[in-house]
Amino acid sequence: MTFLNVLSFGDQGVYDIVNNLGSMVARFIFLPIEESFYIFFAKVLERGRDVKSQKQEDVGVAADVLQCLLKLVLVIGLIIAVFGYAYSELALDIYGGSLLSSGAGPSLLRYYSCYVLLLAVNGVTECFVFAAMSQEEVDKYNLVMLALSASFLFLSYMLTWWAGGVGFILANCLNMALRITHSVLYIRRYFLSSQWKTLRGLLPSLPVLMEFVLKGDLLSQIAFCCDGGWLLRFVHVGVGAACLFFVLGTVVLTETQLVVFVRTQLLPQYRKKRL
């Protein structure tokens, strides 16, 4: 952004704060998942070989894990995106006062919350793709990445010139969406001749989706945040906590396979790292 000179230094400063806050989630939640399960997929699958020429038991394990991982990061990403929209203004007000919460900061953080959702899905899809690809396919993908980088620079300039810092986040979102599309198409081709439908992991259960649609923290943000003093802010936080409790409860009750995966696969991975 500094090189292209499309944002003032003040706007760049606000964007840097939002970027640092938003990237903490990806760094501390999603990056360990990607690193751990890239190693898992690389051990279970034989690189560069199709599904039929591998051990079907190993392929089945990899497919089940990938489906659960996609659903897990999708649910976490949706929570961040939806709650990030309702609590961006409050978070920035607590972090930096009215200087951050009264300007473009809340809008930037709301858009960045949606970008985190795309980051989460892309991290899992690419960790599987890179574990399954042959070296020749990786070399071809590097050329695709080069083309995407060029298109990203163009989109960044045009959208930032049009919409400021929000435009830069939108350019990142479009770039990430293209990368996800490429990975999803590869995964679909990889499992096309098999019985496994791993991409169903990108579709959470209907009750979970309804919880995101019907929860009330967006109305709470309009009613209680953020000019009415600390009492109304606490009410706003309380409403959000209740909504989050109901969302997580719905996930536990309806996504039983995901709950088992977290308990038997994900948590042991974290315990190994801590030891």
N, C-alpha and C positions, 0 to 999 in steps of 0.2 A: 504493500500500500504506500509506503514511503517512496519507493522508486517510481511508481506510477503517478504520485502526487495528486490523487483524486480525493483524499480526505485531509482535513486540517489536522494539525498536531493534537488539538484537543479531542477531536473525534477518534483519532488513532489511540490516544490514551485510554478513552472509555472502552474502545474495542479490546485493547490489550487486557484490561481488567476482566471484562466479560469472558474473553478467551481463556484466561488463566483459571477463572472460576469453573467454567464449563469443562475444560480439559482435565480437571482434577478427577471428575467422575470417570472419564474414559481411562485415565491412567491407573486409578486405584481399583476399579471394579472390572472393567472389560479387558484390559491388557493382560492381567494374570490368567484370565480364562482363555484368551487366545493363545498365549504361550504354552500353557499346560496341555491344551487339547490339540495344538499343532503337533507336539511330540507324540501324543496318543495316536492321532491319525497316521503319522509317519511310521509308527511301529506296527500298527494293525494292518495297514494297506501296503500293497506292493506298488511302488511308484511306477507310473507309466503303463500299467496293465489294466485291461478292462475288467468289468465285474465278473464275467463268466469264467475268466482264467485265474481267479483267485479263490481262496478258501471261502466258501459261502458262509460259514459260521463267523469268520472275521468280518466279512462284508456286512453281515446282518448286525453285528455289534456296532460297527462304525456308523451304519445307517441310523440305528436307534439313538445313538449318542448325538449324532448331528441333528436329528429331528428335535430332541429334547433341548439341545443347546440353542437352536434357533428360536424355539418357543421361550426359553428362559430369557435370552437377551431381548427378545421382542417385548415380553411383559415388563422387564426392567426399563427398557427404553420408553415404552408407553407411559409408565409411571413418571419417569423423568420429564417427558414431553408435556404431559397433561398437568402435573403438579408444578412444573417449571413455569407454565403459562400463568398459573394462579398466584405463584409466590415469588416471581421475579422481582417485582417492585419492592416487596418487603425485604427480600434477601439483600438487595442492593442498598436499601435504606439503612439496614442494620450494619452492612459492611462499610459503606462510605458516606452515609448521610444523604441529605437532599441533593447534593451535588451530582450523585450518581442516579438516584431514584427519580428525579424530576425531569431529566432530559431523555436522550435516546437510549439510555442504558437498559431500562426494562424491556423495550422492544427487542433490543439486540439479544438479551438473555433468553427471551421467549423463543426467538428464532433459533438461537444456539441450542436450546433444549431439544428442538426437533432435529437439529443436526446430530446431536448425540445419539438419538434413536437410529439414524442412518449409520453412524459410526459403529454402533453395536452390532447391527446386522452384517455390515460389511466385514467387520473383524472376524466373525465366525465363518462366513462363507469363504473368505479368502484363506483362512487358515486351513480349511479342508481342501480347497483347490490347490494350494501350493504343496500340500502333503501328497496329493494324488497325481499331480501333473508329472509328465516326463520332463527331462531337461530340455528337449526340443520345444515342448509346449510352454515351458517357462520362458524360453528365449522369445517365442512369439508373443507371449503376454507382456514382456518388457517393451516390445514395440507398441503394443496397444496402450500401455501406460504412458509411453512417450507422446502418443497422439492425444491422450486424455489430458496430459500436462499442458500441451499447447492450447487445447480448447479451453482448459481451465483459466489460463492467463488471459485469453480473449474475453471469456465470460466475466472474469473478475473485473477487468477494466470497464466493460460496458455496464454491468449491473451495479458496480460501485459508483460509477459516474451517474447512474440513474437513481439509485436508492441509498447511497451512502454506505455505512457499515453493514446495514441489513442486506444490501446487494452483494457484499463480499461473502456473507454467510450463505446467501442463496446460491452463489456460484459454487461454494464448497458442497452444498446439498446436491446440486445437479451433478457435480463431478462424482460424488459418492454414490448417487443413484445409478449412474452409468457403470461404475465399478461393480455395484451389487447386481445389476442386470447381467453383466458379463459372467459373473461367478454363478448366478442362479441358472443361466443357460448351460454352463458347463456341468453343474450338478445334475440338472435335468437329463442331459445327454448321458452322463455317467451311469445313472440308475435307470435309464429308459428301458433297458432289456431285462430288468430285474423286477421282483415283486415289491420292493420297498419304495415308499412315497415320502421321502424325507422332507420335501418342501411343504408338506402339511404342517410342519413346525412353525411356518410363518402365519398360521391361522389359529389364534387362540380361541378358546371355547366361546360360544355366544353369551353365556352369563358374564364372563370376564369383560367382553366388549361392552355389554350393557352397563356394567359397573362404571366403566370409563365415561360412557355417554351420560349417565344419569347422576353421577356424583355431584355434590353441591358446592365444592370449594370455589368454582368459578363465580357463582352468585355471591359467595362469601367475600371474594376479592372485591367485588363491586360494592358490597354493603359495608364492609368493615375496614378495608385497607385503602389508604394508609395515613389519612389525615385526621383521624379521630382520637389519637392518643394510644397509649400502650394497652389500655384495657381492651379496646376493640381489636388491636393487633393480636392479643392473646386469644380472643374469641376466634379470630381468623385462623390462627394456628391450631386451635382446638378442633374447629370444623375440618381442617385438613387432616389432622391426625385420625379423626373418626372415619373420614372417607378412605384414608389409606388402610385403616384396619378392615373395613368392609371389602376393599379391593383384594387385599391379601387373603382374607377369609374365603372369598369367592374362588381365588386361585387354588387354595388348599383343598377346597371341597370339590372342584370341578376338574382340576388338572392333576389327577392322582399319579399319572405316569411321570409328570414333571417333578412332583414332590419326592417320589421314590428316587429319581435320578439325582436330585440335589442331595438327598440324604446318603445315597450309596456311592455316588461318583464324584460330585463336586466338592463336598465337604472333606472327604479324605484327601483330595488333591491339595486343598489349602492346609490341612494338618501336616502333610508331608513337607510343604514348603516352610512352614513355621519351625519344624523340627530340623 
